[in-house]
């Protein structure tokens, strides 16, 4: 059966082969985009849940912990968490919704959306990692200066924080390389084919 389909395809006119290739590319891209949008949807949801947990916890810390530096750090983390929640909602709103109008327009919207996500992931170190980690380091430094924790625990907790910064940086670079760049390349290729 498959061999017969290949023979039919090879014997068909060049125009028909191009149409078949276009439709196959479109189906592959749509499947890839559907999976991607599902992944982004759950990623945003999990980040929003994390932020909704962070805010009350650090509000509690603002009143509970004795070191003033730790209180300031808690407040800064709360401000960052509120800002990040707003960013997540903005990203969610920019997600392309429908392919019903024009597939080429839909692809261009996805291209813009993927470029936005790729850029945000590339710069995640500056807006996603450093602000809360600065608060984290201020928080533990407050406990250290007050004598609540000793230098050994302070160094261990500091090392854990630095390791998480490094891991987050490399993970974000991996996401750009393995998720965003290949999809952007496929979208560019399909847009070029459809515009011909």
C-alpha positions in Angstrom: 0.0 0.0 0.0 2.7 2.4 1.0 4.8 1.6 -2.1 1.7 2.3 -4.3 1.2 5.7 -2.7 4.9 6.5 -3.3 4.6 5.5 -7.0 1.4 7.6 -7.4 3.1 10.6 -5.7 6.2 10.2 -7.9 4.2 10.0 -11.1 2.0 13.0 -10.2 2.6 16.5 -11.6 5.2 18.7 -9.9 2.4 21.1 -8.8 0.6 18.3 -7.0 3.8 17.2 -5.3 4.3 20.8 -4.0 0.7 21.0 -2.8 1.2 17.7 -1.0 4.5 18.9 0.6 2.8 22.1 1.7 -0.1 20.3 3.3 2.3 17.9 5.0 4.4 20.8 6.3 1.3 22.5 7.6 0.0 19.4 9.4 3.4 18.8 11.0 3.7 22.4 12.1 0.1 22.5 13.5 0.8 19.4 15.5 4.1 20.9 16.8 2.4 24.2 17.7 -0.5 22.5 19.4 2.0 20.5 21.6 4.0 23.7 22.2 1.0 25.8 23.2 -0.1 23.1 25.6 3.4 23.1 27.2 3.3 26.9 27.5 -0.2 26.8 29.0 0.9 24.3 31.7 4.2 26.1 32.3 2.4 29.5 32.9 -0.2 27.8 35.1 2.6 26.2 37.3 4.4 29.5 37.5 1.2 31.3 38.6 0.6 28.7 41.3 4.1 29.1 42.5 3.7 32.9 42.7 0.4 32.5 44.5 2.3 30.5 47.1 5.3 32.8 47.3 3.3 35.9 48.0 1.5 34.8 51.2 4.6 33.0 52.5 6.8 36.0 52.2 4.0 38.3 53.6 4.1 36.0 56.6 7.9 36.2 56.7 7.7 40.0 56.6 5.9 39.9 60.0 7.4 36.8 61.5 11.2 36.9 61.0 13.2 39.1 63.4 16.1 40.4 61.1 15.2 43.7 59.5 17.3 42.8 56.4 15.3 39.6 56.0 12.0 41.6 56.3 13.2 44.0 53.6 14.2 41.0 51.4 10.8 39.4 51.9 9.1 42.7 50.8 11.3 42.9 47.7 10.5 39.3 46.8 6.8 40.0 47.2 7.1 43.0 44.8 9.0 40.9 42.3 6.3 38.1 42.6 3.5 40.6 41.9 5.4 42.0 38.9 6.1 38.5 37.6 2.4 37.5 37.9 1.5 40.5 35.7 4.2 39.4 33.2 2.7 35.9 33.1 -0.8 37.3 32.4 0.6 39.5 29.6 2.3 36.4 28.0 -0.9 34.4 28.3 -2.9 37.1 26.5 -0.4 37.3 23.6 -0.8 33.6 22.8 -2.2 33.2 19.2 -5.8 32.0 19.5 -7.2 30.7 16.2 -6.3 29.5 12.8 -9.7 30.1 11.3 -9.0 33.4 9.5 -5.8 32.9 7.6 -3.2 30.2 8.2 -0.3 32.4 7.1 -1.4 35.2 9.5 -1.7 32.6 12.2 1.9 31.4 11.5 3.2 35.0 11.6 1.5 35.5 15.0 3.1 32.3 16.3 6.4 33.5 14.9 6.1 36.7 16.9 4.9 34.9 20.0 7.8 32.4 19.8 10.3 35.2 19.3 8.9 36.9 22.4 9.2 33.8 24.5 12.7 33.1 23.1 13.8 36.6 23.9 12.3 36.4 27.4 14.0 33.0 28.0 17.3 34.3 26.8 17.2 37.2 29.2 15.7 35.2 32.1 18.8 35.6 34.1 18.2 39.3 34.5 14.5 39.4 35.3 13.6 35.9 36.4 16.7 34.8 38.4 18.6 37.8 39.7 15.8 39.8 41.4 14.4 36.9 43.6 17.9 35.5 44.2 19.0 39.0 45.4 16.1 38.8 47.8 17.1 35.3 48.8 20.7 36.3 49.6 19.5 39.4 51.5 17.1 37.1 53.4 19.8 34.6 54.5 22.3 37.4 55.1 19.9 39.0 57.6 19.8 35.8 59.6 23.6 35.5 59.4 24.2 39.1 60.7 21.7 38.6 63.5 23.7 35.4 64.6 20.7 33.2 64.0 22.6 30.9 61.6 26.3 30.2 61.7 28.8 30.7 58.9 28.7 27.0 57.8 24.9 27.0 57.2 25.2 30.5 55.6 27.8 29.1 53.1 25.8 26.0 52.4 22.6 28.0 51.7 24.6 30.5 49.6 26.1 27.7 47.6 22.7 26.2 47.0 21.4 29.6 45.8 24.3 30.0 43.4 23.9 26.5 42.1 20.3 27.2 41.4 21.2 30.4 39.5 23.7 28.5 37.4 21.2 25.6 36.8 18.4 28.0 35.8 20.7 29.8 33.4 21.8 26.6 31.6 18.2 25.3 31.6 16.9 28.4 29.9 19.7 28.2 27.3 18.7 24.6 26.7 15.0 25.6 26.2 16.0 28.2 23.6 18.2 25.7 21.8 15.9 22.7 21.9 12.4 24.2 21.9 12.2 27.7 20.6 14.9 27.8 17.9 13.8 24.6 16.0 10.1 25.7 16.0 11.0 29.2 14.8 13.1 27.7 12.0 10.2 25.5 10.9 7.7 28.4 11.0 10.1 30.5 8.9 10.4 27.7 6.4 6.7 27.2 6.2 6.0 30.9 5.9 8.5 31.1 3.0 6.8 28.1 1.3 3.3 29.5 1.7 4.4 32.9 0.4 5.8 31.4 -2.8 
